[in-house]
Amino acid sequence: MIRRALLLALVAALPAFAADQNAAKQAVTNAPWPSRAVRIIVGFPPGSSPDLTARTLGEPLSRALGQPVIIENKVGAGGNIAADYVAKATDDHTIGLMINGNMTIARLLNPKLSYDPLKDLTPISLIGVSPLVLTAPAGAPGASAQEFFAAARAAGDKWSYGSPGVGTVGHIGMEWLKSQTGIKPVHVPYPGYPQVANGMLGGQLQIAMLPPALAMAQIRSGKLRAIGVTSGGRSTLVPELPSMTEAGVSGFSLEIWNAIAAPNSLPKPVVAKLSALFSEIARSPDMRQKLFQQGWQVVGTSAEGLANRVKADTKLLGGVIATHGIKAE
């Protein structure tokens, strides 16, 4: 009888407890935000491209919010350590500067990953995009892109291509290009894009996809040759280079990008506020110029715009991953 009475008392108390919880949650949602410093977590070291972008955005964001914005670097696993940290943050004042791999294909490459990009991260804004440059040594065969691809097909697996690691966009993109063109160069993973460029300059590689900021210095000096950019059309970052369509590879469009994301527990009014702020900041003339100099074509989307891009890229790159059986190391 005593147990029955206790059980009935607990059941009777549940509605009141739930009401108290909802009231507490609503009070937090309605509280002024931010109430203290906001942290932007970056998964790459100081001076890296994501770090520079975060610091460039941090100053105007601090002015707009009236609170300090702290950039905190949590390096490792291609940015996934930082992404996991953001996904699990519960203080409502932690967000992250992500690259596209962290928000799209990370779980597809590693099913044991400790966070699910599609479930645990809330999109805030797509900041900037950039194609990669399909690059070859200066003395590569063929006077045109079509002749270059013909020479690559003839070489079969005697050619090698470099990427900054298994599962990176540079790796997945080259595997996709191989299936589209019939070329068969062997993959050689490197620690990062600078090492890939050095491998090309040193004669160890015959082809690779490189970020424009890295590739163009070598291309303009005559040390490397550009076959084309990986976007569907010409890029404002390197308008002098042909697109993959112009190079004879129709339907091929691949970009790297960076974006702001938050834990999916962040209250919706805060998500809306941050999305509007980041979109406005990124698209301002001053910020466009600064990010352009860092190698980014500014987009500055809404949260919905970023969510749509995440879904599209997950589907596209996920298909390549499944077809070629690519797994993270």
N, C-alpha and C positions, 0 to 999 in steps of 0.2 A: 504493500500500500504506500509506503514511504517513497519507494522508487517511482511508482506511478504518479504520485503527487509532484515529485521533483521534475519528472519528465513533462507533465502538464504545465508546470510553472515555466520551464524553459521554452516550451513551444509558445506559450502565451507571451513571453518576453521577446521573441524573435522579431515581430513587426516593429516594436519600439527600437530594438537594437539596429535594425536595418535603416529605420528612419534617422537615427542618430548618425549612422555612417554616411548616409546620403547627405545629411545636413553638413557634416564635417567636410565632405568632398566638395560640396557646393561652395562652402565658405572659402576653401582653398582656391577654387576656380575663380571666385569673384574677388579675391585679394589682389591688390595692386601687383603687377608684374612688370619688370623684375624687381625683387626686393633686395637683391644683392648682386655680386659680380656674376656674369655669365661666362661659362667656359666653352671654348671651341676646342675639341679634341682633334688632333691631327695624327695620323698613323705613320708619318714619315719624319725624317730628321729635320732640324732647323736648316733653312737654306734650300730645301727641296721645293719643287713646284707647288705641291699642296700647301706646304708651310707658308710660302710667300703669298699665296692667294688668301689664306686664312688671315694673315697679318695685315694684308691690304684691306680686307673687308672689316677687320676688327675695329679699326679706328673710327670710321664713320658709324658703325653699329653702336659703339660706345656712346658717341654723341647723341644718336637718336634715342637710345634707351635711358640715358642719364645714369648709367652704371658702368663700372669697369668691365672690359672684355679681356679675358685671359686666354692666351693661346697655350695649350698644353700638349706636348708631343709624347705619344705612347707608341713607340716604334716597334715594328715586327710583323711577320706573316703577311707582307704585302698590304698592310693597312688593316688587316682583319682583327688584330688585337685591339686597336682603337675602336673599330666598329662594334666589337663585342662589348667594350666598356660603355660606349654610348647606348647601345641597345638595353643594357642592364641598369643604366643610371636612373635614380628615382628622386632626384632633388629638384626636378623641374627647371634647373638652370644650367643643364649640360646638353650641348649639341655637338655635332661633328662635321668636319669638312671631309667628305668622302670622294674617292675615285669610283669610276663606274663598276669595277670588279667587285668592290665591297658591297654594292647595293644590288647587284644582279646575279652574277654567276658563281659567287663564292661557295654557296651551298651545293651547287651542281658539281663543282670540282671536288668538294670534300663533304660528303654526306654527314660526317661526324662533326662538322663545324658547330661551335657552341652557340651560334645565333642564327636565326633565319632572316635574311635580309627583307623578304616580302612580308613577314609577320611582325618582326621585332623593331623595325625602323620605320619612322614616319617621314615621308618626303616633305621638304620645306621649299627648296628652290634649286633648279638646275642653273648653275652659275655660268660656266663656259664650256665650249666644245672645241675640239681640234682634230683634224684628220691626222693620219700618219703619212709619212712620205716613203713610198716604195723606192728604195735606194740600191745602187749597185756601184762597184768600183768605177773609177773614171774611164778605165780602158775596157769596160764590159762590151761584149760583141753586140752588133746590131745597130743600125743607124736610127731605127725607130723603136717604139715600144713593142710593136708587133714582131719585129725582127729579133728583139731581145728575148721575148717569150719563146720564139721559135728556137733560138739558141739554147735557152734553158730546158726546153723539152728534149732537145737532142742530147743534152748533157746528162739527163736522167738523175741518178743519185750521186753523180760525181761532184755536183754543186752542194754547197751548204748554206743554210740561212741561220741567222742569229736572232735571239729574242732575250728579253730580260727575265726569262724563267718560264717553266711549264705552267700553263694556265693563264698567262698574261695576255692582254689584248694583242700584243705583238706576235705571240705564238698562235693564238686562236685565229687571228686574222690571216696569217700566212698559210695555215692549214686550209682555211676557206678559199684563199686565192689559189692554192694548189688544185683544189677540186674544181675550180672554175676555169683554170687555164691548162691543166694537164701537165704542169711542171712538177718535178719530184725532188727538190733539194732536201737534204737531210737536216733535221733540227739540231742546233747546238745552243743550249741555254747558257746565258751569261748572268753575272750578278745584277747588271743594270744596263740601261741604254748607252751610257758612255762607253762601256766595255764592248758593246756590240759594234759601235762606230769604230773603235780601235781595231776590232777584229776585221772589219771591212778594210780599213786603211792598211792593215798589216798583211792582207792577202789571204787570211784564213776563211773569209766568208765571201760569197758571190752575190748575196741578196739579203735584204732585211727591211723591215718597216721601222722608221725612226720618227720621233717627234720633230716637227718643223724647226723649232728653235735650235735643236742639236744638228739636224741634217743640213740646214741651209748654209751655215758658215762653211762647212766642208764643200758643199756643192758650188757655192759662189767662188770659192778659191780654186775650183777645178780638181779637187782631190777625190770627190765622189760625184756620181751621176744620178740625177732624179729621173725615175721612170714615170712617176705620176703620184698624185695624192689619192688617199683611199676614200675620199668623199664622192658622192654621186655627181656633184658638180664642182666647179672650181671654188677654192677657198679664198676668202678675203685675206687670210694670213699669208698665203703664198700664191697670189693670183697669176703669177707667171707660169705655174706648173699645171699640166693637163690633169683632168680627172681620170679615174679608172675607165669611165665610159669612153672618153677620148682615146684612152690607151687600148681600147678594144675589149675591155672586160665589162660588159653591160650588167646592170643590176647589182654592182658591188659598191657598197657604201658602209664605211666603218669609221667610227670616231672614238677618241678617248674624251672623257669629260670629268668635271668635278661638280660637286653639289653639296648642299647643306641638308643634313638629316638630323632627326631627333629620336629619342626613345618613343615607342608607340604609346607610352603612358602620359606623354606631355598633353596637358589640357588643350582641347580644340581651339579655344579662343587665343591661346598663346601661339599655337601653330599658325593660325590665320595672321596674327600680328607679325610674327617673324617672317612668314612667307611674303607678306606685303613689303616689309622693310628690306629684305634681301633683294627682292625684285627691283625695288626703287633704287637702292644703292648700286647694284650691279649695272643698271642701265643708265646711270648718270654719265654725262660726257667725260668727266674726270676719271671715273672708275673704268669706263670702257677703254680709255687710252692706257691706263696702268695695266689692266689685264691683257690687253692686246700686246703690250711690250713683253709680258710674261709668256706669250704664246697661246692666248685664249681668245676665241671669238665669243663675245658675251651673248648670253641668252636671257638669263634672269627671269625664269618662268614662275608661274604660280605653283603651289603644292601639287595641284592636279596635273599640271604640265610635266612636272618631274615624275609623278607616279606613272603617267602614260609612257614616258621614255624608259623608265625602269622595266615596265612590262614588255615593251617592244624589244629592248635589247636582250632581256632574259630569254625571250622566245628565239630571237635570231642567233645569239651566241650559244644558247643551250642546244640548238639544233646541230651546230658545228661540233660542240663537245660530245654529244651523243653519237654523231656519225663517226667521229674519229677516236672515240673512247678515251678522251683526254681526262686525266686525273691530276690533281695537285700533288706535288712531291711530298 
